[in-house]
Amino acid sequence: MNVTVDAASLNPVPNRPAVPPLDLRQDVALLTAAVIDVESVSGNEGPLADAVEDALRALPGFTVVRDGDAIIARTELGRPERVILAGHLDTVPLPTTPGARGTVPSSWDSGIPGDGILHGRGTTDMKGGVAVQLALAARLFDGGAEPVKDVTFVFYDHEEVEAVKSGLGRLVRNYPELLEGDFAILLEPTHGTVEGGCNGTARFDVTTRGEAAHSARAWMGSNAIHAAAPVLARLAAYEPLTVNVDGLDYRESLNAVKIHGGTAGNVIPDLCVVEINYRFAPDKTPEQAEAHVRELLDGFDVVCTDAAAGARPGLNHPAAASFVAAVGAEPKPKYGWTDVARFSELGIPAVNFGPGDPLLAHKDNEHVDADAIRECLRALQTWLAG
């Protein structure tokens, strides 16, 4: 069935550019190129969301819901188990370096579409994964066979910006019943290996204060930047932990990521702020992570400015175990924060699995091997067919 639940897409945005229809049954690597070629830097996901929605509504077997620039497509087969396949439509801004190939439109190393290495913004993070979702949706009922699990496909906006704008967070608030499931797969790039859970992340401002004075008479003041030296010394001496959580080793990190202070070249600064990022293993809550940082920096003015919990691997869930077996590679931990944490908060075990090298995400030469995209599709299609 194909049911229109939300009419938001029936009110087109004035002057929104028309996008060619997406052919979901073409080779998935070519589909990836087509998805990349619809520029969708955060805040400009509308044209791609329109194309994705139109393509999904043309398929049989799905209930489709649109919320802003996020789309949910669900099968309703009455299976005893439901899995969620999710991916974000947005990318970071296009590179500004002259000659950078990780941009829009996409390009092929070989010059032959579908052959070899595909360059373009989002090839790894994560339009390759989005293309796999779309191709899988189009092939789900091919050959008269239905999947052994019910499937919910989720495509959402504003992942690459501050969490308050997250399209997935908005869907959780607006349509929690449509995001119910037993297991979730986020198609973030993992080099085709299952990465369980994710580290949590927290940011802190550490402020030191002094007294302003003319730099020619520095003894009349107190230098706030110098006062931050012990903060940096403690961070430099800190030895991050590696924590085993449910069989996976999560490496933590605690670093100064920015420092600012001072008003002029001839003024002793009276204020300095060191910004710190702590990536903590999913055995800790954000509150425990904050307590750990405060203990390390005891005696300093520490303010937590942002925090997001991690997610445990969830690999002991039967669906996760069967998926790991289908992929056939040893699962690894996810060191960065991803939206698997949002599914974990909903009580849904979740893993990361997608084509492309995560180390290439956001780089000027972002690229992916066409065969990696095809292999990702094959693994998921085989698993869902039982």
C-alpha positions in Angstrom: 0.0 0.0 0.0 1.0 3.6 -0.4 -0.7 5.9 2.0 -0.2 9.7 2.3 -0.2 10.4 6.1 1.4 13.9 6.0 0.5 16.5 3.4 3.5 18.7 4.1 5.1 17.9 0.8 2.0 19.0 -1.1 2.8 22.6 -0.3 6.0 23.2 -2.4 8.5 25.8 -1.3 8.5 28.8 -3.8 11.4 28.8 -6.2 12.7 25.4 -5.0 14.7 24.0 -7.9 13.3 21.0 -9.7 15.3 17.8 -9.3 15.3 14.9 -11.8 13.5 11.8 -10.6 15.6 9.3 -8.8 15.8 5.9 -10.6 15.9 3.5 -7.6 16.4 0.4 -9.8 19.6 1.5 -11.5 23.0 0.3 -10.3 23.3 1.5 -6.7 26.7 3.2 -7.4 25.0 5.2 -10.2 22.2 6.0 -7.8 24.7 7.2 -5.3 26.1 9.6 -7.9 22.6 10.9 -8.6 21.9 11.5 -4.9 25.2 13.3 -4.5 24.4 15.5 -7.5 21.5 17.0 -5.6 23.4 19.4 -3.3 22.0 19.1 0.3 24.3 21.0 2.6 22.5 21.3 6.0 19.6 23.6 5.7 19.2 22.9 2.0 17.9 19.3 2.2 14.5 20.2 0.6 15.2 19.3 -3.0 16.7 16.0 -2.1 13.9 15.2 0.4 11.4 15.9 -2.4 13.1 13.5 -4.8 13.4 10.8 -2.1 9.7 11.2 -1.1 8.5 11.0 -4.7 10.6 7.9 -5.4 9.3 6.2 -2.2 5.7 7.0 -2.9 6.0 5.4 -6.3 6.9 2.0 -4.7 4.3 -0.6 -3.6 4.2 -1.9 -0.1 5.0 1.2 1.9 3.3 3.7 4.2 5.1 7.0 3.6 5.2 9.9 6.0 6.8 13.3 5.4 7.8 15.7 8.3 9.6 18.8 7.1 12.6 17.4 5.2 12.5 14.0 6.9 10.7 10.9 5.4 9.6 7.6 7.0 8.6 4.7 4.8 7.3 1.5 6.6 6.3 -1.9 5.5 3.2 -3.3 7.3 3.6 -7.1 6.8 2.8 -8.2 10.4 6.2 -9.7 11.0 7.1 -10.5 14.6 10.2 -8.3 14.3 10.8 -4.8 12.8 14.2 -3.3 11.9 14.9 0.4 11.2 17.4 1.5 8.5 18.2 5.2 8.9 20.4 7.8 7.2 20.7 11.5 7.0 20.3 13.5 3.8 22.5 16.5 4.6 26.2 17.0 4.2 28.7 19.5 5.5 29.5 22.5 3.3 31.2 22.0 0.0 35.0 22.3 -0.1 36.5 25.7 -0.9 39.9 24.4 -2.0 40.4 25.0 -5.7 40.4 21.6 -7.6 38.9 19.7 -4.7 37.0 16.6 -6.0 34.9 15.9 -2.9 32.3 18.4 -4.1 29.1 18.6 -6.3 28.6 17.4 -8.9 30.2 14.0 -8.5 32.9 12.5 -10.7 34.5 9.1 -11.5 38.2 8.4 -11.4 37.9 6.2 -14.5 35.7 8.7 -16.4 33.2 5.8 -16.8 30.0 6.1 -14.7 29.8 3.2 -12.3 33.4 2.1 -12.6 35.9 2.4 -9.8 36.1 5.3 -7.4 33.3 7.9 -7.0 34.2 11.4 -5.8 31.8 13.9 -4.3 30.5 15.5 -1.2 28.7 12.9 0.8 30.1 9.8 -1.0 31.0 8.4 2.4 29.1 10.7 4.8 26.6 9.4 3.9 24.9 9.5 0.5 26.4 6.1 -0.3 24.4 4.8 2.7 21.3 6.7 1.6 21.5 5.2 -1.9 21.7 1.8 -0.4 18.5 2.4 1.6 16.7 3.6 -1.5 17.9 0.7 -3.7 17.0 -1.8 -0.9 13.5 -0.3 -0.6 13.0 -0.7 -4.4 14.2 -4.3 -4.3 12.5 -5.4 -1.1 9.6 -7.2 -2.8 11.4 -8.3 -6.1 10.9 -11.8 -7.3 7.6 -12.2 -5.3 9.6 -12.7 -2.1 8.8 -10.6 0.9 11.3 -9.7 3.6 11.3 -11.9 6.8 11.2 -8.7 8.9 9.1 -5.6 8.7 11.3 -2.6 7.7 11.2 1.1 8.5 13.3 3.4 6.3 14.2 6.7 7.8 15.7 9.7 5.9 16.3 12.8 7.9 17.7 16.3 7.8 20.1 18.4 9.9 22.5 15.8 11.2 25.7 17.7 10.5 24.7 20.7 12.7 23.8 21.3 16.3 21.6 18.6 17.9 18.7 21.0 18.6 18.0 21.1 14.8 18.2 17.3 14.3 15.5 16.0 11.9 15.7 12.6 13.7 15.2 14.2 17.0 12.1 16.0 15.5 10.8 12.7 14.3 11.2 11.2 17.7 9.1 14.0 19.1 6.5 14.1 16.4 6.1 10.4 15.4 7.5 8.2 18.2 5.1 5.4 17.3 6.5 5.2 13.8 10.1 4.8 15.1 9.2 1.7 17.2 11.4 -1.3 16.3 13.5 -4.2 17.6 16.8 -3.3 16.0 18.2 -0.3 14.1 21.0 0.1 11.5 22.4 3.5 10.8 24.1 3.5 7.4 27.0 5.8 8.5 30.4 4.8 6.8 32.1 1.9 8.5 34.2 0.4 5.7 31.5 -2.3 5.4 32.1 -3.6 9.0 29.6 -3.5 11.8 30.5 -0.9 14.4 28.5 -1.3 17.6 27.2 1.6 19.7 29.2 4.8 19.9 31.1 6.9 22.4 29.4 9.8 24.1 30.6 13.4 23.7 30.7 16.4 26.1 32.0 19.9 25.8 33.3 22.1 28.5 34.4 25.7 29.0 37.2 26.2 31.5 37.6 29.9 32.4 40.6 31.5 34.1 40.5 35.2 35.2 43.1 37.8 35.8 43.4 41.6 36.0 43.9 43.8 32.9 46.9 46.1 32.7 49.1 47.8 30.2 51.6 45.2 28.9 54.4 47.7 29.5 53.5 47.5 33.2 52.5 43.9 33.4 53.2 43.7 37.1 50.2 45.8 37.6 47.9 43.1 36.4 47.4 39.3 36.3 47.6 37.3 33.1 44.5 35.1 32.6 46.1 33.2 29.7 49.1 32.3 31.8 46.7 31.1 34.5 45.3 28.6 32.0 48.7 26.8 31.7 48.0 24.3 34.5 44.7 23.4 32.7 46.7 22.6 29.5 49.3 20.8 31.5 46.8 18.5 33.1 45.2 17.7 29.8 48.6 17.0 28.2 49.5 14.6 31.0 46.1 12.9 31.0 46.1 9.3 29.8 42.8 8.4 28.1 41.2 5.1 29.0 40.3 2.2 26.8 37.1 0.7 28.2 35.6 -2.7 27.3 31.8 -2.5 26.9 30.0 -5.7 26.0 33.1 -7.1 24.3 34.2 -4.0 22.3 37.1 -1.8 23.3 36.1 1.9 23.2 39.0 4.4 23.2 38.3 7.6 25.0 39.9 11.0 24.4 40.0 14.3 26.3 41.4 17.3 24.6 41.5 21.1 24.5 40.0 22.0 21.1 40.0 25.8 21.2 41.4 28.6 23.4 40.6 32.3 23.3 41.4 35.3 25.5 42.9 38.8 25.3 41.6 42.0 23.9 44.7 43.8 22.3 48.4 43.4 21.8 49.3 45.8 24.5 46.8 44.6 27.2 47.4 41.9 29.8 44.4 39.6 29.4 41.9 39.4 32.2 39.9 36.4 30.8 40.8 33.2 29.1 38.5 30.3 28.1 39.8 26.8 27.2 37.2 24.7 25.3 37.5 21.0 26.0 35.9 18.0 24.2 35.6 14.6 26.1 34.7 11.5 24.1 33.7 9.0 26.7 32.9 5.3 26.5 29.3 4.2 26.6 29.6 2.7 30.0 29.3 6.3 31.4 26.4 8.6 31.5 26.9 12.3 30.6 26.7 13.1 34.3 29.5 10.6 35.1 31.6 12.1 32.3 31.1 15.6 33.7 32.1 14.4 37.2 35.3 12.9 35.7 36.3 16.1 34.0 35.5 18.2 37.1 37.7 15.9 39.2 40.6 16.2 36.8 40.3 20.0 36.7 39.5 20.5 40.3 40.0 24.1 41.4 39.1 25.6 38.0 35.8 27.1 36.8 34.4 24.3 34.6 31.0 24.7 32.8 29.5 21.9 30.7 28.1 23.5 27.5 26.9 20.4 25.7 26.6 16.6 26.2 25.2 13.6 24.5 25.1 10.1 25.8 26.8 7.2 23.9 25.2 3.9 23.1 26.2 0.4 24.2 26.9 -2.0 21.3 23.7 -4.1 21.6 25.3 -7.0 19.8 23.8 -9.5 22.1 20.3 -8.9 20.6 19.4 -11.8 18.3 18.8 -9.5 15.3 22.1 -7.9 15.8 23.9 -11.2 16.1 22.3 -12.5 12.9 23.2 -9.3 11.1 26.9 -9.6 12.2 26.9 -13.2 11.0 25.5 -12.1 7.6 28.1 -9.4 7.2 30.8 -11.9 8.2 33.4 -9.4 9.6 34.5 -8.9 13.2 32.4 -6.1 14.7 34.3 -2.9 15.9 33.4 -0.1 18.3 32.4 3.3 16.9 34.6 6.0 18.5 32.6 9.0 17.2 29.1 9.9 18.3 26.3 9.0 15.9 22.6 8.8 16.0 22.6 5.2 17.1 22.6 7.0 20.5 19.1 8.3 19.8 17.9 4.8 19.0 19.5 3.5 22.2 17.6 6.1 24.2 14.4 4.7 22.7 15.5 1.3 23.9 16.3 0.0 20.4 19.7 -1.7 20.0 21.5 -0.1 17.1 24.7 -0.5 15.1 26.5 1.5 12.4 27.0 -0.2 9.0 27.6 1.5 5.7 29.9 1.9 2.7 33.0 4.0 2.6 36.0 4.9 4.8 34.8 7.1 7.8 38.3 8.7 7.8 37.4 10.4 4.5 34.2 12.0 5.8 34.2 15.8 5.4 37.5 15.8 3.5 38.2 17.7 0.3 38.9 14.4 -1.5 35.9 12.5 -0.1 35.3 9.4 -2.2 34.1 5.8 -2.2 34.6 2.6 -4.2 31.6 1.7 -6.2 32.0 -2.0 -5.3 31.8 -1.1 -1.6 28.4 0.4 -2.1 27.2 -2.7 -4.0 28.5 -5.0 -1.3 26.7 -3.1 1.4 23.4 -3.4 -0.5 24.1 -7.1 -1.1 24.7 -7.8 2.6 21.5 -6.1 3.7 19.4 -7.6 1.0 20.6 -11.1 1.8 20.0 -10.6 5.5 16.5 -9.3 5.1 15.6 -12.1 2.8 16.5 -14.5 5.6 
